[in-house]
Amino acid sequence: MEFPHAQVASLMRIAPRPPLMFVRGEGSWLIDQTGKRYLDFIQGWAVNCLGHNPPAIRQALAAQADTLINPSPAFYNAPALQLAALLTAHSCFNRVFFANTGAEANEGAIKLARKYGRLHRGGAYKIITFEHGFHGRTLATMSASGKPGWDRLFAPQVPGFPKARLNDLDSVAALIDAETVAVMLEPIQGEGGVLPASAEFLRALRHLTTERGLLLIVDEVQTGMGRTGRLFAHQHADIAPDIMTLGKGIGGGVPLSALLAQESVCCFEPGDQGGTYNGNPLMTAVGVAVLETLLAPGFLAEVAALGAHLEMALNALAQRHQLPGERGVGLLRALLLDTDRGPAIVDAARDLGPTGLLLNAPRPNLLRFMPALNIGRDDIDWMIELLDPLLATVGR
């Protein structure tokens, strides 16, 4: 199969895509139109939590497509009810709203918090978010994000998102006023460069928000669904947020997300929130298959063990090449570089032959690793073997 150059012009240019086309996926591997194989440590930006084309997802899609695809969200369907029950049974939340993308779930969280503020806090609407945070690409979620430069894109911004500094409780407290209704953060800022909120900070933030009558919203679009070795990353700090959002891994590769909330916060009325495809049985059947896989005995413990293996291997690389180090939790990790050569390493890794390596550099001075949660140790070791010589040569 040749690369269809003539058809490329039909797509809007929203990313600098390389001239290759993937045609098949198998676990931790992608295969392009020439038959070249690539070891994938991006997995759709942590979307494919069980790898490419896992049997559980293929079987769920085939079985559900044979019976019912989308009766409309105006009616109940069995997979949506089953997935909602599983999520509430294994979390501190009582209610679930299903959507299609992480940004849509976060938009819903913002709307829910603002309505709560109107009903219970005299019209309070401000949601404190964090520098370097990332919550999506809708106008509201871009405004909530703290990504540098986004304050000038698609202006004017949606107001009401003052920015605090991660792991700095005083910076949060200084922003609270009579118009504040909530604090929203990622337990680990993925796009910000894999910056974890410490357990101590999360516990102090939960205490502060409770003391001041504010909602605590955790954006677990990237960190949730087992990515850190616990089902949800906030569980490492043993806290109970008021609202949580999920995306990416919950669908294992299909468009599915969720907004979860405690009963005391659920103030939507019919007509306040919706969506044509939301909670359709085809996608929620996949969500059930993914969550049941993650909840199987020993699965999350193995994710934690694989994370420790990757951590040790990255630290060894850092020492060997005199790099600043690594950071992260579970299978969401970053290798810190000595210069801004991350993008060059990403390109060189992809172009390796005969086997390519797919990496990501959300910041130019680091590489991010988001492999499948069921990746083999041999594949982790192979990634290290491929990356090692690149660190010694590219950009040096």
C-alpha positions in Angstrom: 0.0 0.0 0.0 1.4 3.4 -1.0 0.9 6.6 1.0 -2.0 8.5 -0.5 -0.3 11.9 -1.0 -3.1 13.3 -3.2 -5.7 12.7 -0.4 -3.7 14.6 2.2 -5.0 17.9 1.0 -8.5 16.9 1.9 -7.7 17.0 5.6 -7.5 20.2 7.6 -3.9 20.7 8.7 -4.1 20.7 12.5 -0.8 18.8 13.2 2.5 18.4 11.4 2.0 14.7 10.6 4.9 12.7 9.1 4.4 11.1 5.7 3.4 7.7 7.0 0.0 5.9 7.5 -0.7 3.3 10.1 -2.8 0.4 8.9 -2.7 -2.1 11.7 -2.2 -2.4 15.4 -1.2 -5.3 17.7 -0.8 -4.7 21.4 2.2 -2.4 21.9 2.9 -2.3 18.1 1.7 -0.3 15.1 2.4 -1.2 11.5 2.5 1.3 8.7 1.7 1.1 5.0 5.1 -0.3 4.2 5.0 -3.1 6.8 7.4 -1.3 9.2 6.7 -1.9 12.8 6.8 0.7 15.6 6.9 0.2 19.3 4.3 2.5 20.6 4.9 4.3 23.9 2.2 7.0 23.1 -0.8 4.8 22.7 -3.0 7.6 21.4 -1.9 9.9 24.3 -2.8 7.3 26.9 -6.0 6.3 25.2 -5.3 2.7 24.3 -5.0 1.5 27.9 -5.1 -2.2 26.8 -3.0 -1.7 23.7 -4.0 -1.7 20.0 -7.0 -3.9 19.0 -7.2 -5.9 22.3 -9.5 -9.0 22.1 -11.8 -7.7 24.9 -12.6 -4.5 23.0 -13.0 -6.2 19.7 -15.4 -8.8 21.2 -17.4 -6.1 23.0 -17.8 -4.0 19.8 -18.8 -7.0 17.7 -21.3 -8.4 20.2 -23.0 -5.0 20.9 -23.1 -3.9 17.2 -25.0 -7.1 16.6 -27.8 -6.1 18.9 -28.1 -2.3 19.4 -25.9 0.7 18.6 -27.7 3.9 19.6 -31.3 4.1 20.7 -30.8 7.8 21.7 -29.8 9.1 25.2 -33.5 9.7 25.8 -33.8 6.0 26.8 -32.0 3.6 29.1 -29.7 1.0 27.7 -28.1 -2.0 29.5 -24.4 -1.3 28.9 -24.7 2.3 30.1 -26.4 1.2 33.3 -23.9 -1.5 33.9 -20.9 0.8 33.4 -22.4 3.5 35.6 -23.0 0.9 38.4 -19.4 -0.4 38.1 -18.0 3.1 38.3 -20.0 4.2 41.3 -19.3 0.8 43.1 -15.6 1.3 42.7 -15.4 5.1 43.5 -16.6 7.6 46.0 -19.2 9.0 43.6 -22.9 8.4 43.3 -23.8 9.6 39.8 -22.4 9.4 36.3 -23.0 11.3 33.1 -21.4 9.8 30.0 -20.0 11.8 27.2 -17.6 11.3 24.2 -14.4 13.2 25.0 -12.4 14.4 28.0 -13.0 18.0 27.1 -16.7 17.4 27.0 -16.6 15.8 30.4 -14.6 18.7 31.8 -17.0 21.2 30.2 -19.8 19.3 32.0 -17.9 19.5 35.3 -17.6 23.3 34.8 -21.3 23.6 34.1 -22.2 21.5 37.1 -20.0 23.5 39.4 -21.3 26.8 38.1 -24.9 25.7 38.6 -24.1 24.5 42.1 -22.6 28.0 42.8 -25.8 29.6 41.5 -28.0 27.5 43.7 -25.9 27.2 46.9 -23.2 29.9 46.9 -25.0 33.1 45.9 -24.1 32.9 42.2 -20.4 32.0 42.7 -18.9 30.9 39.4 -15.1 31.1 39.5 -13.1 27.9 39.4 -9.5 28.1 40.5 -7.3 26.1 38.1 -3.5 25.8 37.8 -0.6 27.0 35.8 0.5 24.5 33.2 -2.8 22.5 33.6 -4.6 21.1 30.6 -8.4 20.4 30.5 -9.3 20.3 26.8 -9.8 22.2 23.6 -13.3 23.7 23.9 -13.4 27.5 24.6 -14.2 26.9 28.3 -11.7 24.1 28.9 -9.0 26.1 27.1 -9.7 29.0 29.4 -9.5 26.7 32.4 -6.2 25.4 31.1 -2.9 27.0 32.2 -1.0 26.2 29.0 1.3 29.1 28.1 0.0 31.1 25.1 -3.5 29.8 25.2 -4.7 33.1 26.6 -4.2 34.6 23.1 -5.9 31.9 21.1 -9.6 32.3 20.1 -9.9 35.4 22.3 -11.8 36.5 24.3 -11.4 33.8 26.9 -14.3 32.5 29.0 -13.8 34.4 32.3 -13.7 32.9 35.8 -10.6 30.7 35.9 -7.9 32.3 38.1 -4.6 30.3 38.1 -2.8 28.9 41.1 0.5 27.1 41.3 0.6 23.3 41.7 1.7 22.1 45.1 1.4 25.7 46.5 -1.6 25.8 48.8 -1.0 29.5 49.7 -1.4 30.4 46.0 -4.8 28.7 46.0 -6.0 30.3 49.2 -5.0 33.8 47.9 -7.4 33.4 45.0 -10.5 32.4 46.9 -13.1 35.1 47.1 -16.9 35.4 47.4 -17.3 34.4 43.7 -15.3 31.2 44.0 -17.2 27.9 43.7 -14.5 25.2 43.1 -10.9 24.2 42.6 -10.1 22.0 39.6 -6.8 20.2 38.9 -5.2 17.2 37.3 -3.6 14.9 39.9 -0.6 14.7 37.5 -0.3 17.5 34.9 0.4 15.3 31.8 0.6 18.0 29.1 2.5 20.2 31.5 5.3 17.7 31.6 4.2 14.9 33.9 4.1 17.1 37.0 2.5 15.3 40.0 0.5 17.0 42.7 1.9 15.6 45.9 -0.3 13.5 48.2 0.3 16.1 50.9 -0.9 18.9 48.7 -4.0 17.0 47.6 -4.9 16.3 51.2 -4.4 19.9 52.2 -6.4 21.1 49.2 -9.3 18.8 50.1 -9.2 20.2 53.7 -9.1 23.8 52.4 -11.9 23.4 50.0 -14.1 21.6 52.5 -13.3 24.3 55.1 -14.3 27.1 52.7 -17.3 25.3 51.3 -15.8 24.8 47.8 -16.1 21.9 45.4 -13.0 19.9 44.6 -12.9 18.7 40.9 -10.2 16.2 39.8 -9.6 15.9 36.1 -8.6 12.3 35.7 -8.9 12.2 31.9 -5.3 11.1 31.6 -4.5 9.8 35.1 -7.6 7.7 35.6 -8.5 4.1 34.6 -5.5 2.5 36.1 -2.8 4.7 34.6 -1.0 5.2 37.9 -1.4 1.8 39.4 -4.6 2.7 41.2 -8.0 2.9 39.5 -7.9 6.7 40.0 -4.9 8.8 40.8 -6.5 10.7 43.6 -6.8 7.5 45.5 -3.0 7.6 46.2 -3.8 10.6 48.5 -6.8 8.9 50.1 -9.2 11.8 49.4 -12.8 12.0 48.2 -13.3 14.8 45.6 -16.8 16.1 44.8 -16.5 15.8 41.0 -14.2 13.7 38.8 -13.9 13.5 35.0 -12.6 10.5 33.0 -11.7 10.0 29.4 -9.0 8.4 27.2 -8.5 5.0 29.0 -12.2 4.5 29.9 -12.9 3.8 26.2 -9.6 2.0 25.5 -9.5 3.6 22.0 -13.2 4.5 21.3 -14.8 7.9 22.1 -16.1 7.6 25.6 -15.8 9.8 28.7 -17.5 10.3 32.0 -18.4 13.0 34.5 -18.9 11.6 38.0 -20.2 13.5 41.1 -21.3 12.9 44.6 -25.0 13.1 45.2 -24.9 16.4 47.1 -23.4 18.1 44.0 -25.8 16.7 41.4 -28.0 19.7 40.6 -28.5 19.3 36.8 -32.2 19.3 35.8 -33.6 17.7 32.6 -32.4 19.9 29.7 -29.3 21.2 31.4 -26.9 18.7 29.9 -27.0 16.2 27.1 -25.5 15.0 23.8 -26.6 13.0 20.8 -24.2 10.1 21.3 -23.8 10.3 25.0 -23.9 6.9 26.8 -24.7 5.0 23.6 -24.5 1.2 24.1 -21.8 0.6 21.6 -19.3 2.7 23.4 -20.4 1.9 27.0 -20.2 -1.8 26.2 -16.5 -1.2 25.5 -16.2 0.8 28.7 -17.6 -2.2 30.6 -15.0 -4.5 29.0 -12.2 -2.1 29.8 -13.2 -1.6 33.4 -13.8 -5.3 34.1 -10.3 -6.0 32.7 -8.8 -3.4 35.0 -10.7 -4.7 38.0 -9.5 -8.3 37.5 -7.4 -9.7 40.4 -3.8 -8.6 40.1 -4.2 -6.3 37.1 -3.6 -2.9 38.9 -0.8 -4.4 41.0 1.0 -5.5 37.8 0.5 -1.9 36.4 2.3 -0.6 39.6 5.1 -3.2 39.1 5.5 -2.3 35.5 5.6 1.4 36.5 8.4 0.6 38.9 10.3 -1.3 36.2 10.0 1.6 33.8 11.0 4.1 36.6 14.2 2.1 37.3 15.1 1.8 33.6 14.6 5.5 33.0 16.7 6.4 36.1 19.4 4.2 34.8 19.3 6.0 31.4 19.4 9.4 33.2 22.5 8.4 35.2 24.2 6.9 32.1 23.7 10.1 30.0 24.0 12.6 32.9 20.4 13.8 32.6 18.4 15.5 35.3 16.3 12.4 36.1 12.7 11.1 35.6 9.3 11.6 37.3 5.8 10.3 37.3 3.6 7.7 38.8 2.8 4.2 37.5 2.8 4.1 33.7 2.7 7.9 33.2 6.3 9.0 33.3 8.8 11.6 31.9 12.5 11.5 31.3 14.0 15.0 31.8 16.6 16.0 29.2 19.6 18.3 29.5 18.5 20.5 26.6 15.4 21.2 24.4 16.1 18.3 22.2 12.9 16.3 22.9 11.3 16.9 19.5 14.5 15.9 17.6 14.7 12.7 19.6 11.0 12.0 18.9 11.6 12.3 15.1 14.8 10.3 15.2 13.1 7.5 17.2 10.2 7.3 14.8 12.6 7.1 11.8 14.7 4.3 13.3 15.0 1.2 11.1 14.0 -1.5 10.8 12.0 -0.9 14.0 10.6 2.5 14.8 9.9 3.9 18.3 6.9 6.2 19.0 7.6 8.8 21.8 6.1 12.1 22.8 7.6 15.4 24.0 4.9 17.6 25.5 7.7 20.0 26.5 11.0 20.3 24.5 13.1 19.4 27.5 11.5 16.0 28.3 10.1 12.8 26.8 6.7 11.4 28.0 5.9 7.7 28.2 2.3 6.4 28.2 2.5 2.7 27.2 -0.3 0.2 27.3 -1.1 -0.8 30.9 -0.5 -4.5 29.9 2.8 -3.9 28.1 5.4 -6.6 28.6 8.6 -6.0 30.5 10.5 -7.1 27.3 8.9 -4.3 25.4 9.9 -1.8 28.1 13.5 -3.1 27.9 13.4 -2.9 24.1 12.3 0.7 24.3 15.2 1.5 26.5 17.6 -0.3 24.2 16.3 1.8 21.2 16.4 5.1 23.1 19.8 4.7 24.7 21.9 5.5 21.6 19.6 8.3 20.6 20.2 10.1 23.9 24.0 9.8 23.2 23.8 11.3 19.7 20.7 13.3 18.9 21.1 17.0 19.7 24.5 16.5 21.3 
